Amino acid sequence: MSTSENTPVSGNTLYGYLAAGGVTLNWACWLVVSRSGSKTTLTAYDMAALRYGVSALAALPVVLLLRRNSGLDRLA
């Protein structure tokens, strides 16, 4: 009879928890930024630049890693 208390967390499970935490953090930060943007002199263009610019910077390491591992860098 085995118990799950001593079972190590697999890599996929860990990545899933990290992804869930990242999504939750992203949504929470977006709510705070949008609320503060409505109270300041930021324009809609400034808010869009903040939203998509920060998301692009956060996704850049993942995209570069996947590109390197997929072999697509040989096509460029």
Chimera marker file (.cmm) of the C-alpha trace (Angstrom):
<marker_set name="trace">
<marker id="1" x="0.000" y="0.000" z="0.000" r="1" g="1" b="0" radius="0.5"/>
<marker id="2" x="1.567" y="3.287" z="-1.096" r="1" g="1" b="0" radius="0.5"/>
<marker id="3" x="0.862" y="6.770" z="0.117" r="1" g="1" b="0" radius="0.5"/>
<marker id="4" x="1.049" y="9.926" z="-1.910" r="1" g="1" b="0" radius="0.5"/>
<marker id="5" x="2.727" y="11.859" z="0.897" r="1" g="1" b="0" radius="0.5"/>
<marker id="6" x="6.217" y="10.745" z="-0.117" r="1" g="1" b="0" radius="0.5"/>
<marker id="7" x="5.694" y="10.875" z="-3.884" r="1" g="1" b="0" radius="0.5"/>
<marker id="8" x="7.871" y="13.531" z="-5.520" r="1" g="1" b="0" radius="0.5"/>
<marker id="9" x="6.205" y="16.075" z="-7.765" r="1" g="1" b="0" radius="0.5"/>
<marker id="10" x="6.866" y="15.347" z="-11.438" r="1" g="1" b="0" radius="0.5"/>
<marker id="11" x="8.264" y="17.988" z="-13.758" r="1" g="1" b="0" radius="0.5"/>
<marker id="12" x="5.005" y="18.409" z="-15.649" r="1" g="1" b="0" radius="0.5"/>
<marker id="13" x="3.067" y="18.943" z="-12.438" r="1" g="1" b="0" radius="0.5"/>
<marker id="14" x="5.568" y="21.543" z="-11.299" r="1" g="1" b="0" radius="0.5"/>
<marker id="15" x="5.337" y="23.373" z="-14.636" r="1" g="1" b="0" radius="0.5"/>
<marker id="16" x="1.558" y="23.277" z="-14.338" r="1" g="1" b="0" radius="0.5"/>
<marker id="17" x="1.651" y="24.848" z="-10.892" r="1" g="1" b="0" radius="0.5"/>
<marker id="18" x="4.104" y="27.500" z="-12.093" r="1" g="1" b="0" radius="0.5"/>
<marker id="19" x="1.925" y="28.284" z="-15.108" r="1" g="1" b="0" radius="0.5"/>
<marker id="20" x="-1.194" y="28.554" z="-12.937" r="1" g="1" b="0" radius="0.5"/>
<marker id="21" x="0.636" y="30.874" z="-10.554" r="1" g="1" b="0" radius="0.5"/>
<marker id="22" x="1.876" y="32.988" z="-13.452" r="1" g="1" b="0" radius="0.5"/>
<marker id="23" x="-1.600" y="33.338" z="-14.943" r="1" g="1" b="0" radius="0.5"/>
<marker id="24" x="-3.051" y="34.281" z="-11.565" r="1" g="1" b="0" radius="0.5"/>
<marker id="25" x="-0.321" y="36.848" z="-10.987" r="1" g="1" b="0" radius="0.5"/>
<marker id="26" x="-0.800" y="38.261" z="-14.480" r="1" g="1" b="0" radius="0.5"/>
<marker id="27" x="-4.543" y="38.741" z="-13.983" r="1" g="1" b="0" radius="0.5"/>
<marker id="28" x="-4.084" y="40.264" z="-10.528" r="1" g="1" b="0" radius="0.5"/>
<marker id="29" x="-1.491" y="42.728" z="-11.779" r="1" g="1" b="0" radius="0.5"/>
<marker id="30" x="-3.622" y="43.649" z="-14.766" r="1" g="1" b="0" radius="0.5"/>
<marker id="31" x="-6.544" y="44.507" z="-12.493" r="1" g="1" b="0" radius="0.5"/>
<marker id="32" x="-4.330" y="46.749" z="-10.363" r="1" g="1" b="0" radius="0.5"/>
<marker id="33" x="-2.763" y="48.463" z="-13.384" r="1" g="1" b="0" radius="0.5"/>
<marker id="34" x="-6.108" y="49.064" z="-15.089" r="1" g="1" b="0" radius="0.5"/>
<marker id="35" x="-7.545" y="50.551" z="-11.924" r="1" g="1" b="0" radius="0.5"/>
<marker id="36" x="-4.560" y="52.845" z="-11.442" r="1" g="1" b="0" radius="0.5"/>
<marker id="37" x="-4.654" y="53.757" z="-15.128" r="1" g="1" b="0" radius="0.5"/>
<marker id="38" x="-8.202" y="54.985" z="-14.812" r="1" g="1" b="0" radius="0.5"/>
<marker id="39" x="-7.182" y="57.251" z="-11.935" r="1" g="1" b="0" radius="0.5"/>
<marker id="40" x="-4.136" y="58.784" z="-13.672" r="1" g="1" b="0" radius="0.5"/>
<marker id="41" x="-3.503" y="60.581" z="-16.950" r="1" g="1" b="0" radius="0.5"/>
<marker id="42" x="-2.637" y="57.424" z="-18.875" r="1" g="1" b="0" radius="0.5"/>
<marker id="43" x="-4.279" y="57.193" z="-22.265" r="1" g="1" b="0" radius="0.5"/>
<marker id="44" x="-5.769" y="54.062" z="-23.802" r="1" g="1" b="0" radius="0.5"/>
<marker id="45" x="-2.620" y="53.731" z="-25.913" r="1" g="1" b="0" radius="0.5"/>
<marker id="46" x="-0.430" y="53.851" z="-22.799" r="1" g="1" b="0" radius="0.5"/>
<marker id="47" x="-2.525" y="51.151" z="-21.156" r="1" g="1" b="0" radius="0.5"/>
<marker id="48" x="-2.338" y="48.961" z="-24.265" r="1" g="1" b="0" radius="0.5"/>
<marker id="49" x="1.433" y="49.406" z="-24.429" r="1" g="1" b="0" radius="0.5"/>
<marker id="50" x="1.760" y="48.428" z="-20.774" r="1" g="1" b="0" radius="0.5"/>
<marker id="51" x="-0.484" y="45.408" z="-21.158" r="1" g="1" b="0" radius="0.5"/>
<marker id="52" x="1.027" y="43.951" z="-24.312" r="1" g="1" b="0" radius="0.5"/>
<marker id="53" x="4.591" y="45.125" z="-23.725" r="1" g="1" b="0" radius="0.5"/>
<marker id="54" x="4.900" y="43.495" z="-20.311" r="1" g="1" b="0" radius="0.5"/>
<marker id="55" x="3.204" y="40.327" z="-21.583" r="1" g="1" b="0" radius="0.5"/>
<marker id="56" x="5.610" y="40.150" z="-24.519" r="1" g="1" b="0" radius="0.5"/>
<marker id="57" x="8.620" y="40.586" z="-22.241" r="1" g="1" b="0" radius="0.5"/>
<marker id="58" x="7.332" y="37.895" z="-19.910" r="1" g="1" b="0" radius="0.5"/>
<marker id="59" x="6.726" y="35.461" z="-22.797" r="1" g="1" b="0" radius="0.5"/>
<marker id="60" x="10.020" y="36.153" z="-24.599" r="1" g="1" b="0" radius="0.5"/>
<marker id="61" x="12.175" y="33.642" z="-22.656" r="1" g="1" b="0" radius="0.5"/>
<marker id="62" x="9.614" y="30.890" z="-23.237" r="1" g="1" b="0" radius="0.5"/>
<marker id="63" x="9.383" y="31.655" z="-26.957" r="1" g="1" b="0" radius="0.5"/>
<marker id="64" x="13.153" y="31.705" z="-27.347" r="1" g="1" b="0" radius="0.5"/>
<marker id="65" x="13.523" y="28.429" z="-25.464" r="1" g="1" b="0" radius="0.5"/>
<marker id="66" x="10.826" y="26.707" z="-27.523" r="1" g="1" b="0" radius="0.5"/>
<marker id="67" x="12.297" y="28.068" z="-30.744" r="1" g="1" b="0" radius="0.5"/>
<marker id="68" x="15.748" y="26.789" z="-29.840" r="1" g="1" b="0" radius="0.5"/>
<marker id="69" x="14.455" y="23.349" z="-28.891" r="1" g="1" b="0" radius="0.5"/>
<marker id="70" x="12.208" y="22.970" z="-31.942" r="1" g="1" b="0" radius="0.5"/>
<marker id="71" x="14.917" y="23.534" z="-34.543" r="1" g="1" b="0" radius="0.5"/>
<marker id="72" x="13.187" y="26.521" z="-36.112" r="1" g="1" b="0" radius="0.5"/>
<marker id="73" x="16.319" y="28.642" z="-35.724" r="1" g="1" b="0" radius="0.5"/>
<marker id="74" x="17.818" y="26.756" z="-38.686" r="1" g="1" b="0" radius="0.5"/>
<marker id="75" x="15.058" y="28.057" z="-40.948" r="1" g="1" b="0" radius="0.5"/>
<marker id="76" x="15.688" y="31.726" z="-40.224" r="1" g="1" b="0" radius="0.5"/>
<link id1="1" id2="2" r="1" g="1" b="0" radius="0.2"/>
<link id1="2" id2="3" r="1" g="1" b="0" radius="0.2"/>
<link id1="3" id2="4" r="1" g="1" b="0" radius="0.2"/>
<link id1="4" id2="5" r="1" g="1" b="0" radius="0.2"/>
<link id1="5" id2="6" r="1" g="1" b="0" radius="0.2"/>
<link id1="6" id2="7" r="1" g="1" b="0" radius="0.2"/>
<link id1="7" id2="8" r="1" g="1" b="0" radius="0.2"/>
<link id1="8" id2="9" r="1" g="1" b="0" radius="0.2"/>
<link id1="9" id2="10" r="1" g="1" b="0" radius="0.2"/>
<link id1="10" id2="11" r="1" g="1" b="0" radius="0.2"/>
<link id1="11" id2="12" r="1" g="1" b="0" radius="0.2"/>
<link id1="12" id2="13" r="1" g="1" b="0" radius="0.2"/>
<link id1="13" id2="14" r="1" g="1" b="0" radius="0.2"/>
<link id1="14" id2="15" r="1" g="1" b="0" radius="0.2"/>
<link id1="15" id2="16" r="1" g="1" b="0" radius="0.2"/>
<link id1="16" id2="17" r="1" g="1" b="0" radius="0.2"/>
<link id1="17" id2="18" r="1" g="1" b="0" radius="0.2"/>
<link id1="18" id2="19" r="1" g="1" b="0" radius="0.2"/>
<link id1="19" id2="20" r="1" g="1" b="0" radius="0.2"/>
<link id1="20" id2="21" r="1" g="1" b="0" radius="0.2"/>
<link id1="21" id2="22" r="1" g="1" b="0" radius="0.2"/>
<link id1="22" id2="23" r="1" g="1" b="0" radius="0.2"/>
<link id1="23" id2="24" r="1" g="1" b="0" radius="0.2"/>
<link id1="24" id2="25" r="1" g="1" b="0" radius="0.2"/>
<link id1="25" id2="26" r="1" g="1" b="0" radius="0.2"/>
<link id1="26" id2="27" r="1" g="1" b="0" radius="0.2"/>
<link id1="27" id2="28" r="1" g="1" b="0" radius="0.2"/>
<link id1="28" id2="29" r="1" g="1" b="0" radius="0.2"/>
<link id1="29" id2="30" r="1" g="1" b="0" radius="0.2"/>
<link id1="30" id2="31" r="1" g="1" b="0" radius="0.2"/>
<link id1="31" id2="32" r="1" g="1" b="0" radius="0.2"/>
<link id1="32" id2="33" r="1" g="1" b="0" radius="0.2"/>
<link id1="33" id2="34" r="1" g="1" b="0" radius="0.2"/>
<link id1="34" id2="35" r="1" g="1" b="0" radius="0.2"/>
<link id1="35" id2="36" r="1" g="1" b="0" radius="0.2"/>
<link id1="36" id2="37" r="1" g="1" b="0" radius="0.2"/>
<link id1="37" id2="38" r="1" g="1" b="0" radius="0.2"/>
<link id1="38" id2="39" r="1" g="1" b="0" radius="0.2"/>
<link id1="39" id2="40" r="1" g="1" b="0" radius="0.2"/>
<link id1="40" id2="41" r="1" g="1" b="0" radius="0.2"/>
<link id1="41" id2="42" r="1" g="1" b="0" radius="0.2"/>
<link id1="42" id2="43" r="1" g="1" b="0" radius="0.2"/>
<link id1="43" id2="44" r="1" g="1" b="0" radius="0.2"/>
<link id1="44" id2="45" r="1" g="1" b="0" radius="0.2"/>
<link id1="45" id2="46" r="1" g="1" b="0" radius="0.2"/>
<link id1="46" id2="47" r="1" g="1" b="0" radius="0.2"/>
<link id1="47" id2="48" r="1" g="1" b="0" radius="0.2"/>
<link id1="48" id2="49" r="1" g="1" b="0" radius="0.2"/>
<link id1="49" id2="50" r="1" g="1" b="0" radius="0.2"/>
<link id1="50" id2="51" r="1" g="1" b="0" radius="0.2"/>
<link id1="51" id2="52" r="1" g="1" b="0" radius="0.2"/>
<link id1="52" id2="53" r="1" g="1" b="0" radius="0.2"/>
<link id1="53" id2="54" r="1" g="1" b="0" radius="0.2"/>
<link id1="54" id2="55" r="1" g="1" b="0" radius="0.2"/>
<link id1="55" id2="56" r="1" g="1" b="0" radius="0.2"/>
<link id1="56" id2="57" r="1" g="1" b="0" radius="0.2"/>
<link id1="57" id2="58" r="1" g="1" b="0" radius="0.2"/>
<link id1="58" id2="59" r="1" g="1" b="0" radius="0.2"/>
<link id1="59" id2="60" r="1" g="1" b="0" radius="0.2"/>
<link id1="60" id2="61" r="1" g="1" b="0" radius="0.2"/>
<link id1="61" id2="62" r="1" g="1" b="0" radius="0.2"/>
<link id1="62" id2="63" r="1" g="1" b="0" radius="0.2"/>
<link id1="63" id2="64" r="1" g="1" b="0" radius="0.2"/>
<link id1="64" id2="65" r="1" g="1" b="0" radius="0.2"/>
<link id1="65" id2="66" r="1" g="1" b="0" radius="0.2"/>
<link id1="66" id2="67" r="1" g="1" b="0" radius="0.2"/>
<link id1="67" id2="68" r="1" g="1" b="0" radius="0.2"/>
<link id1="68" id2="69" r="1" g="1" b="0" radius="0.2"/>
<link id1="69" id2="70" r="1" g="1" b="0" radius="0.2"/>
<link id1="70" id2="71" r="1" g="1" b="0" radius="0.2"/>
<link id1="71" id2="72" r="1" g="1" b="0" radius="0.2"/>
<link id1="72" id2="73" r="1" g="1" b="0" radius="0.2"/>
<link id1="73" id2="74" r="1" g="1" b="0" radius="0.2"/>
<link id1="74" id2="75" r="1" g="1" b="0" radius="0.2"/>
<link id1="75" id2="76" r="1" g="1" b="0" radius="0.2"/>
</marker_set>
